[in-house]
Amino acid sequence: MAGKVLVLDDDLIMLKSCEKILNHQGYEVSTASFGKEALSMLEKAPFDLVVTDIVMPEMDGIEFIKRARQINPELQVIVITGHPSQDTLREALSLKIIDYIPKPFSPSLFIEVVEKGLEIKRKGIELKPMIDTDFDLAKNRIDEVIKRHRHKRGSLIPVLQESQDIVGYLPPALIRYVAKKMRLSVSEVHGVVSFYSFFSMKPKGKHNIKVCLGTACYVKGSEEIVNKYKSSLGIEMGGITEDRMYSLESVRCLGACGLAPVVVIDKDTHGSVTPMNALELLKQYN
Ligand code: FES
């Protein structure tokens, strides 16, 4: 997917790393170390997406986003942060940013969020300020979970598991909330969430479809099954339908290679799936 991305960060190592990762994905990347420099680049040429740090000398990320939006009100922004204050983070989230990524982050997470940003730009989706309504509604129950586990050793994973069971996924606000309540850093909690595959930072549909793209399934055509689901449900990989009925994700080998290609819907494993019967399967789940 092509895209023109501007990365702003006063940390040169971070700047070069982001540039390298995005160049490798085929994006056209420009970089700036100062807010003023980035603003003049935005005045001279259009960009599809801006990735910006928050804590920077002279002009911080919040001011930069506000001034950049005066140049281009539709500008899509992703924030990469070190350890901002809760107030700063809250202000960034209120600026209709696409997402924020706590530093340090993995290249795969960075690519995933950038791709999401470019897709939003391409489809012209209007962003609302990031408020994790699902989490807000469940706050009392999550408080109880944290209270029950807080003084036990190794309690972070059970807290996250139970919170995910309540909300259905782990949205950014929930990760921040758990970190604050358990007196841990956001990046520590985020690191645990990204490490374990059973945690998800994305909302899931009422029915979650997992298509195996491991070698055995791939050679037997699982990519065509993915394409079938994408086109008929109108979502990308990792996406969720507007009615929240279905979500789609890929997995690498489910340990059932003899049944390749394999699709798992909720807890049911379906083997020898073809692009033809992939949609038929969904009729059992509505
Ligand atoms: S490669 Fe798909 S189940 Fe093993």
Boltz pocket constraint, residues with backbone or C-beta under 6 A from the ligand:
constraints:
  - pocket:
      binder: B
      contacts: [[A, 212], [A, 213], [A, 214], [A, 215], [A, 216], [A, 217], [A, 218], [A, 252], [A, 253], [A, 254], [A, 255], [A, 256], [A, 257], [A, 258], [A, 260], [A, 261], [A, 262]]
      max_distance: 6.0
